[in-house]
Amino acid sequence: MCILDYENKCIGGQLNWSDLMIAEILQLLDFFIDRQVKENSLEVKTGTVEF
């Protein structure tokens, strides 16, 4: 994949492509961690309500 830098030159791409992938994966991880925390806290709240 050809990635253009600010001078519109084609950079080899491997490093930049993996950097983009890593950033996306980190965003996904953040999203899932947030969701997991919310689900866990909801479970805890409903658990305390039930018992």
N, C-alpha and C positions, 0 to 999 in steps of 0.2 A: 504494500500500500504506500502511495506517495503522499507525504505530508508536507505542505508548504509552510515555510517559516515567514517571518514578516517581510522578507525581501522576495517572496515568491520563488525561492529556490527550493528544489526538491531535496529534502533531507532523507537519508537512507530509510528512516521510518521505523525500524525495529524498536529502538529505544522509545521513540515518541509513541508508537502504537501501544507498546506495553504500558507506558505511563498512563495513557488514556484508559486502557483496560483496568489498570490498578485503581484509578480514580473511580471508575464506574463500580467496580467490585466493592470498594470501600463505602460508596454511597449505599449500595444494596445492603451491605452488612449493617450500616447505621440504621437503615430503615427496618430491617428485621429485628435488630436489637431493641429499637424503640418499641416495635410492636410487641415483642416478647415481654418487655418490661411492663407495658400497659396491660397485656393479658394477665401476667402474673399478679399485678396489683389488683386487677379486677377480681381475679380468683380469690386473692386474700380477702378482699372486701366482702365478697359474697360468702366466703367461708366464715368470716366472723359474724356476718348477719345470720347465717344458718345456725351456727352453734351457740 
